[in-house]
Amino acid sequence: MTFVRDRGGGHLGAGTTVTSPTWYFAEGSAASFDNYFTFVNPNAAAATATATYYRTDGTVAASDTVTVPAHGRATLFADANPGVAALDFSTEISASAPLVAERSMYWSDFGAGTNTVGAAAPSTTFYFPEGLQTSTGWHTYFLVSNPAASPVTAWLTLARDGASALGPYRLDLPAHGRGTLWAGSYVTDAGFAAEITAASPIVAERAMYWGGFAEGHVTVGAPTRAREWFFPEGRALAGEVTHFLIYNPNAAAVTVVVTLLGSGPAAVGRYTIAGGARQNVAVPATDFPTFAGRTFAATVKVETPGAVGSTGVVAEQAIYWNSYADGAAMMGIAR
């Protein structure tokens, strides 16, 4: 979705094949953002969805319940609840039937916004192939929530481009609590992938902002690796660059094949990614120059033989336009 005159803002998201009666969101802030939760109900009967908002210390701030009609959609504006006023919070959705839930956050009078589908289940690991922290105004944050009734410690590792990994960095989370890790506390002027792990299941999101916080994007992390990733959207029109960020969390190198699909012949690129490293494929800035001025879909597939657990990767897409003034990101669709 793009909005504001001259497509000055926008966000990007992959659809989901999963419906669930529970959804988790680690990020939420009524201090500077408008927070919306949207629900779709694919069932033949109406369902209710209750959003419980947790403070960073794990106490309940407030809750809201909305009815989602059969085969319908409903929207919940969290900021309308005075219990979350000016708070940073995490959210757990509990529904009477399996639904799909997303969260959109807007700021600057709807001049900028982000969107992500929730996590249908917590996990002990989340991967983030995209990350950038610079002295010129790019900032990366990791938001981590603990849905359990007992405290847990989360650990952040940053896999820097062309350098050794940093971390792990510790984040102690109370029961039902939430915490934030700012990459600028650990690194400056570096691109990186990230892993967040914990001994018991957590939920983790990544938020990136730039241009004096005039723009940003957010995504829930990928809980698993895969040998195939799919991206229906890709853009390389004037002022646009599409980045495919591919992270190899394995100990050994793998070779991946990136294929761009458009109205003309497909284009193929092969990249060998060292263990614990990531590949940044930028179309058309440094890769696939023949796709300049085009829109396309893409696939990322591991060519190296082996099981997912030893060769699987994680792939994400970031699209920037207006010469990097605006942008959006999403995890690929794994198979």
Protein Blocks (a to p, Z undefined) as FASTA:
>chain_A
ZZhehhlaccdddddfbdcfbdcdfbdcfklpccddddddfbfbdcddddddddfkopaf
bdcdddddehiacdddfklpmklgoiacddddddfbdcdddddddeehhiaccdddddfb
dcfbdcdfbdcddfeopacddddddfbfbdcddddddddehiacedjddddddehiacdd
dfklmbghiadddddddfbdcdddddddeehilaccdddddfbdcfbdcdfbdcfbehia
cddddddfbfbdcddddddddfbdcddddddddehiacddddfklgokllgoiacddddd
dfbgcdfklmpccddddddeehhlaccddddddZZ
